[in-house]
């Protein structure tokens, strides 16, 4: 079962080379970087690495939809530029997708910082997702192309596009909660503080689920991801 890895980027010159190298070692069927108009050296680095890199309208959702439309594989995997897949990622995905009822899924998460509180946070994120069957973008969401197309892809909204897609996946069929873990950056937790970040993220998600527009959330709270 072929898998396309799509990486949306914007000014990711510091980490994109490591991300691309890590994905390539796993042997993806397709790998596409979608740039939202970087003003740093992100695109130059991609050119040096000889990795496919296309430019699309800015916005994570728009970039991921753009990438999905320009790949052919049966399974789409959306990967943040600061996230690393486990070595067994593709094997675990193919095993999960061997069940025809499974429409897609996500991974458990590990934060790359050393603070003890981050161990609690990563367990909370994985547990919440396992119970709700709703994943977030930093958990490397994957989905069958046919299902992605059927539900209309990502809603092109400024925040919560990952939550919206996950909820649509949940309605469409079985969602796999893989126990293998992606490793993602803890920088926002370390910069803003763990408790402040927890409060901010949970508030954003709660208001979104209560029906508050992502446009309003973006305006009043900034980018909470």
C-alpha positions in Angstrom: 0.0 0.0 0.0 1.8 3.2 -1.2 2.2 6.0 1.2 2.7 9.7 0.4 4.3 11.9 3.0 3.3 15.6 2.8 5.2 18.2 4.8 3.8 21.8 4.9 6.5 24.3 5.7 6.9 28.0 6.3 10.4 29.3 7.2 11.7 25.9 8.4 15.3 26.3 7.4 16.6 25.1 10.8 14.9 21.7 10.7 13.7 20.8 7.3 16.9 19.0 6.3 16.8 16.7 9.3 13.1 16.0 8.7 13.5 15.1 5.1 16.5 12.9 5.9 14.6 11.1 8.6 11.6 10.4 6.3 13.8 9.3 3.4 15.4 6.7 5.6 12.0 5.0 6.0 11.5 4.7 2.2 8.3 6.6 1.5 6.6 6.0 -1.9 6.2 9.7 -2.3 7.7 12.7 -0.4 6.5 16.2 -1.1 7.4 19.4 0.8 4.8 22.2 0.3 6.0 25.7 1.0 3.7 28.5 2.0 6.0 31.3 0.8 9.1 31.0 3.0 11.4 34.0 3.2 14.3 32.1 4.6 16.4 29.3 2.9 13.8 26.5 3.2 13.3 26.1 -0.5 17.0 26.4 -1.2 17.7 23.6 1.2 15.0 21.4 -0.4 16.6 22.0 -3.8 20.0 21.0 -2.4 18.5 17.8 -1.0 16.8 17.1 -4.3 13.4 16.7 -2.6 10.2 17.7 -4.4 9.1 21.1 -3.1 6.2 23.1 -4.5 4.8 26.5 -3.5 1.2 26.9 -2.6 -1.0 29.6 -1.1 -0.1 30.1 2.6 -1.9 28.3 5.3 -1.3 24.8 6.7 -4.6 23.4 5.6 -4.3 24.9 2.1 -0.7 23.6 1.8 -1.7 20.1 2.8 -4.7 20.0 0.4 -2.4 21.2 -2.3 0.1 18.4 -1.6 -2.6 15.8 -1.4 -3.8 16.9 -4.9 -0.4 16.5 -6.3 0.5 13.0 -5.1 -1.0 9.7 -6.1 -0.5 7.2 -3.2 -3.4 5.4 -1.7 -2.5 6.7 1.8 -1.7 10.3 2.8 0.5 11.1 5.8 0.7 14.7 6.9 3.9 15.4 8.8 4.8 18.7 10.6 8.3 19.9 9.8 9.4 19.6 13.5 8.1 16.0 13.9 10.0 12.7 13.4 8.3 9.4 12.5 9.2 6.2 14.3 11.2 3.6 12.4 8.3 1.3 12.2 5.8 4.0 11.1 5.0 2.7 7.6 4.8 -0.9 8.7 2.3 0.1 11.5 0.3 2.2 9.0 0.0 -0.6 6.5 -0.9 -3.1 9.3 -3.7 -0.8 10.5 -4.9 -0.1 7.0 -5.1 -3.8 6.1 -8.4 -3.6 7.9 -10.9 -2.3 5.2 -12.9 -0.6 8.0 -10.0 1.6 9.0 -10.1 5.1 7.3 -6.9 6.4 8.9 -5.3 7.2 12.2 -2.6 8.9 14.2 0.4 8.1 16.4 1.1 8.5 20.1 3.4 11.4 20.8 6.7 12.1 22.5 7.9 15.6 23.2 11.6 16.1 22.7 12.3 18.2 25.8 13.8 16.9 29.1 11.4 18.4 31.7 9.6 15.8 33.8 6.3 17.6 33.2 6.6 17.0 29.5 6.3 13.3 30.1 3.0 13.9 31.8 1.8 16.2 28.9 2.7 13.7 26.2 0.8 10.9 28.0 -2.2 13.2 28.4 -2.1 14.1 24.7 -1.9 10.4 23.6 -4.6 9.3 26.1 -7.0 12.1 25.2 -6.6 11.2 21.6 -7.0 7.5 22.2 -10.3 8.1 24.1 -11.7 10.7 21.7 -10.4 9.1 18.5 -9.4 12.7 17.5 -5.8 13.4 16.6 -3.9 16.6 16.2 -1.4 17.5 13.5 1.7 16.9 15.6 0.6 13.2 15.9 1.2 12.7 12.1 -2.4 12.0 10.9 -2.7 9.5 8.0 -5.8 8.8 5.9 -6.9 6.8 2.9 -6.9 9.1 -0.2 -10.4 8.0 -1.1 -11.7 9.0 2.3 -9.8 12.3 2.3 -11.4 13.2 -1.0 -14.8 12.1 0.1 -14.8 14.3 3.2 -13.5 17.2 1.3 -9.9 17.3 2.7 -8.9 19.8 5.2 -11.2 22.7 6.0 -9.1 25.8 5.0 -9.5 27.5 8.3 -6.7 29.4 10.3 -6.9 27.0 13.3 -8.2 23.6 14.1 -8.0 22.1 10.6 -6.5 19.0 12.2 -9.4 18.6 14.7 -11.9 19.1 11.9 -10.3 16.5 9.7 -10.1 14.0 12.6 -13.7 14.4 13.6 -14.7 13.8 9.9 -12.5 10.7 9.9 -14.2 9.5 13.0 -17.6 9.8 11.4 -16.3 8.1 8.2 -15.1 4.9 9.9 -12.6 3.2 12.2 -9.7 5.4 13.3 -6.4 3.7 14.3 -4.6 5.0 17.4 -1.1 3.6 16.9 1.0 3.1 20.0 4.3 3.8 18.2 5.3 7.4 18.9 6.3 10.3 16.8 8.8 12.7 18.4 7.8 16.3 18.1 9.3 19.6 19.2 8.6 20.8 22.7 9.6 24.4 21.9 6.2 26.0 22.4 5.8 24.2 25.8 9.3 25.4 26.8 8.9 29.0 25.5 5.4 29.7 26.9 5.5 27.4 29.9 3.8 24.0 30.3 0.7 25.1 32.3 0.1 28.2 30.2 0.3 26.2 27.0 -2.0 23.5 28.4 -4.6 26.2 29.4 -4.3 28.0 26.0 -4.6 24.9 23.9 -7.5 23.4 25.9 -9.3 26.7 25.9 -8.9 27.0 22.1 -10.1 23.5 21.5 -13.0 23.8 23.9 -14.2 27.1 22.3 -13.9 25.5 18.9 -16.0 22.5 19.9 -18.6 24.9 21.3 -18.9 26.5 17.9 -16.6 29.6 18.1 -15.2 30.4 14.6 -11.6 29.5 14.1 -11.2 33.0 12.5 -12.2 34.6 15.8 -10.0 32.2 17.8 -7.0 33.2 15.6 -7.8 36.9 16.0 -8.1 36.8 19.8 -5.7 34.1 20.8 -3.1 33.9 18.0 -1.8 30.6 16.7 -2.3 28.2 19.6 -0.7 25.2 17.9 
